[in-house]
Amino acid sequence: MAKAIGNPGSVAIGAIGSVFGIVPSVLRRIGGRREAVPDLRPLTTSDLRLALRAGLDDFMTFRSDIIFACLLYPVIGLVLARFAFQADLIPLLFPLLAGFALLGPVAAIGLYEMSRRRARGEEAKWSDGFSVLSSPSLGAIVMLGAILFVLFAAWIGAAGMIYAATLGPEAPAGLGDLLARATGTGAGWTMIVVGFAVGFVFAAVVLAISVVSFPLLVDRDVGVMAAIATSVRLAAANPGPVALWGLIVAVSLAIAAIPALLGLVVVIPVLGHATWHLYRRAVPRDPTRTR
């Protein structure tokens, strides 16, 4: 007999509401008072291409160290998948794996630092990525990461509510049963369409607030609010290139996930390094700074 799954939506949404109630006051207390908010350059599709090329070049330079370090990413994805099966949360398997991409900017923190050092002509290795732990922006980086984790939790909660409202509340007998019900019934197609629409909203929000905010915090101590505002300003001023960048990231991660998530070992570091170079093309270097 199929087991009924608990609806994680109400719990997640309630927790998220309480978190967001204290976020503004916390954000105002997190560093970033010493450096001015940076100016921005306009982005073009040529900038995306050059950033990807530079990211691939960084990957080829660091590849032995990076591949070792980035083996963690497919392992995390497989752990999430195994958790979903063991916890009778099969309906949340795809949302868990798709939502993992929302946390990509956090996972690439060390890669930004490696690219930053190489661009300055310094010797860099994967262990240098941990130097962000001594960064004056560490508090802001942690808070911005926490915001993405909250959005991830909100997405999982929303996905659970969508399933419960369409194919739920009972859990499917297995993955095959879920796929059959999702693609062979009207309710299943409603779940797919609504799920993709809601997921798109979450992805767009994460893209807007994080497209350059993490690299900016690795590079400058501007504070979490200024970093988010800079990222949103860039997205608002360059909607086409930023949307294309988001599409490139989403498609690349989807393709990389096909061979048992092993493609993430290559795709995540390339995209991480490329994100640094995209930031560098969007935010001009301050000649008065020494870092």
C-alpha positions in Angstrom: 0.0 0.0 0.0 1.4 3.4 -1.0 2.4 5.6 2.0 1.1 9.0 2.5 3.8 11.6 2.4 3.9 14.5 4.8 3.3 17.9 3.2 6.6 19.8 3.8 5.1 23.0 2.3 3.4 24.4 5.4 6.4 23.6 7.7 8.9 25.1 5.2 6.8 28.2 4.5 6.3 28.9 8.2 10.0 28.6 8.9 10.8 30.8 6.0 8.4 33.5 7.2 10.1 33.6 10.6 13.6 33.7 9.0 12.7 36.6 6.6 11.2 38.5 9.6 14.7 38.9 11.1 16.8 39.0 7.9 16.6 42.8 7.2 18.0 43.7 10.7 20.7 41.1 10.4 21.7 42.3 6.9 22.1 45.8 8.1 24.6 44.7 10.7 26.9 42.7 8.4 30.1 44.6 7.4 30.7 46.2 4.1 31.0 49.8 5.2 34.6 50.4 4.0 34.3 50.2 0.2 32.0 52.0 -2.2 29.4 50.2 -4.2 31.0 49.6 -7.6 30.0 51.0 -11.0 28.9 48.6 -13.7 29.7 48.1 -17.4 27.0 46.9 -19.8 27.1 43.2 -20.7 26.9 41.7 -24.2 26.6 38.2 -25.5 30.3 38.5 -26.4 31.1 39.0 -22.7 29.4 35.7 -22.0 31.4 33.9 -24.6 34.7 35.4 -23.4 33.8 34.6 -19.8 33.1 31.0 -20.7 36.4 30.8 -22.6 38.3 32.2 -19.7 36.5 29.9 -17.3 37.5 26.9 -19.4 41.1 28.1 -19.5 41.2 28.4 -15.7 39.7 24.9 -15.5 42.4 23.5 -17.8 45.1 25.2 -15.7 43.8 23.9 -12.4 42.1 20.7 -13.6 43.9 18.1 -11.5 43.2 20.0 -8.3 39.8 21.1 -9.3 38.6 17.6 -10.3 39.7 16.3 -7.0 37.9 19.1 -5.1 34.7 19.0 -7.2 34.1 15.3 -6.9 32.1 16.5 -3.9 29.3 17.9 -6.0 28.1 14.7 -7.7 28.4 12.9 -4.4 26.1 15.5 -2.7 23.6 15.0 -5.6 23.6 11.3 -5.2 23.2 11.6 -1.4 20.2 13.8 -2.0 18.7 11.2 -4.4 19.3 8.4 -2.0 17.7 10.4 0.8 14.7 10.9 -1.3 14.2 7.2 -1.9 14.9 6.2 1.7 12.6 8.8 3.2 9.7 8.0 0.9 10.1 11.4 -0.7 10.3 10.2 -4.3 8.0 13.0 -5.5 10.7 15.5 -4.3 13.5 13.7 -6.1 13.5 16.0 -9.1 12.9 19.2 -7.0 15.9 18.2 -4.8 18.2 17.7 -7.7 17.0 20.8 -9.6 17.1 22.9 -6.4 20.7 21.9 -5.8 21.5 24.2 -8.7 20.1 27.1 -6.6 23.1 26.6 -4.3 25.7 26.5 -7.1 26.9 30.1 -6.4 27.7 29.1 -2.8 29.5 25.9 -4.0 31.8 28.0 -6.3 33.1 30.4 -3.7 36.6 28.8 -3.7 36.7 28.8 -7.5 36.2 32.6 -7.6 39.2 33.1 -5.3 41.4 30.8 -7.4 40.5 32.7 -10.6 41.0 36.0 -8.8 44.5 35.0 -7.8 45.4 33.7 -11.2 44.2 36.9 -12.9 46.6 38.8 -10.6 49.5 36.7 -11.7 49.7 34.8 -8.4 50.2 31.1 -8.0 47.0 29.4 -7.0 45.8 25.9 -6.0 42.6 24.5 -4.8 43.5 24.9 -1.1 43.7 28.7 -1.7 39.9 28.6 -2.1 39.7 28.2 1.7 41.3 31.6 2.1 37.8 33.1 1.9 37.4 31.9 5.5 39.7 34.8 6.5 38.0 37.3 4.2 36.6 40.5 5.8 33.5 39.7 3.8 33.0 36.3 5.4 30.0 37.4 7.4 28.3 38.8 4.3 29.2 35.7 2.3 27.7 33.4 5.0 24.5 35.5 5.1 24.1 35.5 1.3 24.6 31.8 1.4 21.9 31.5 4.1 19.5 33.4 1.9 20.0 30.9 -0.9 19.5 28.0 1.5 16.2 29.6 2.5 15.2 30.0 -1.1 16.1 26.3 -1.6 13.9 25.3 1.3 11.1 27.4 0.0 11.4 25.7 -3.4 11.2 22.3 -1.8 8.2 23.4 0.2 6.5 24.7 -2.9 7.3 21.5 -4.8 5.7 19.4 -2.0 2.6 21.6 -2.1 2.3 21.3 -5.9 2.6 17.5 -5.7 0.0 17.3 -2.9 -2.4 19.4 -4.9 -2.1 17.4 -8.1 -0.9 13.8 -7.6 -0.9 13.6 -3.8 -1.3 13.1 -1.0 -0.2 9.5 -1.4 3.4 8.8 -2.3 3.9 6.7 -5.5 4.9 3.1 -5.3 8.2 3.9 -6.9 10.0 6.1 -9.4 8.4 4.2 -12.4 4.9 4.8 -10.9 5.7 8.5 -10.4 6.8 8.9 -14.0 3.8 7.1 -15.3 1.4 9.2 -13.3 3.3 12.4 -14.1 3.3 11.9 -17.9 0.1 9.8 -18.3 -2.5 11.9 -16.5 -3.9 15.4 -16.7 -3.0 16.0 -13.0 0.5 14.9 -13.7 0.9 17.3 -16.6 -0.6 20.1 -14.4 2.1 19.3 -11.8 4.8 19.4 -14.4 3.7 22.7 -15.9 3.0 24.4 -12.6 6.2 23.0 -11.1 8.3 24.3 -14.0 6.7 27.7 -13.8 7.3 28.0 -10.0 10.8 26.7 -10.4 11.5 29.3 -13.1 10.5 32.1 -10.6 12.8 30.7 -8.0 15.7 30.4 -10.5 15.1 33.9 -11.8 15.3 35.3 -8.2 18.4 33.4 -7.4 20.0 34.5 -10.7 19.2 38.1 -10.1 20.6 38.3 -6.6 23.6 36.1 -7.2 24.9 36.6 -10.7 27.8 38.7 -9.5 27.2 39.1 -5.7 29.4 36.3 -4.5 32.4 37.2 -6.7 31.9 40.8 -5.6 32.1 39.8 -1.9 35.2 37.7 -2.6 36.8 40.7 -4.3 35.5 43.6 -2.1 34.1 44.2 1.3 31.0 46.0 0.3 28.5 44.1 2.5 25.7 41.7 1.6 23.0 44.4 0.9 25.3 46.3 -1.5 26.4 43.0 -3.2 22.7 41.9 -3.8 21.8 45.4 -5.0 24.7 45.4 -7.4 23.7 42.0 -8.8 20.1 43.1 -9.2 21.1 46.3 -10.9 23.2 44.4 -13.4 20.4 42.0 -14.1 17.9 44.9 -14.6 20.2 46.8 -16.9 21.2 43.8 -18.9 18.1 41.4 -18.9 19.0 39.7 -22.2 22.6 38.7 -21.5 21.9 37.8 -17.8 18.9 35.7 -18.9 21.0 34.0 -21.5 23.7 33.4 -18.9 21.1 31.7 -16.6 20.0 29.5 -19.6 23.5 28.5 -20.3 24.0 27.5 -16.6 20.7 25.6 -16.4 21.3 23.7 -19.7 24.9 22.9 -18.8 23.9 21.6 -15.4 21.1 19.5 -16.8 23.4 17.9 -19.4 26.1 17.3 -16.8 23.6 15.5 -14.5 22.7 12.9 -17.1 25.7 10.6 -16.6 24.9 9.9 -12.9 25.8 13.5 -12.1 29.5 12.9 -13.0 29.5 15.7 -15.5 29.2 18.1 -12.7 32.9 17.4 -11.9 33.7 19.4 -15.1 30.7 21.7 -15.6 30.6 23.2 -12.1 34.3 24.4 -12.0 34.1 25.7 -15.6 30.9 27.7 -14.7 32.4 28.8 -11.4 35.5 30.2 -13.0 33.5 31.7 -15.8 31.3 33.5 -13.3 34.3 35.2 -11.9 35.3 36.4 -15.3 31.8 37.5 -16.0 31.9 39.6 -12.8 35.3 41.0 -13.9 33.8 42.1 -17.2 30.7 43.6 -15.6 32.5 45.4 -12.7 35.6 47.4 -13.6 38.6 47.0 -11.4 39.3 49.8 -8.9 42.9 50.9 -9.7 43.3 52.2 -6.1 42.8 48.8 -4.5 45.6 46.5 -3.7 43.7 43.3 -3.0 
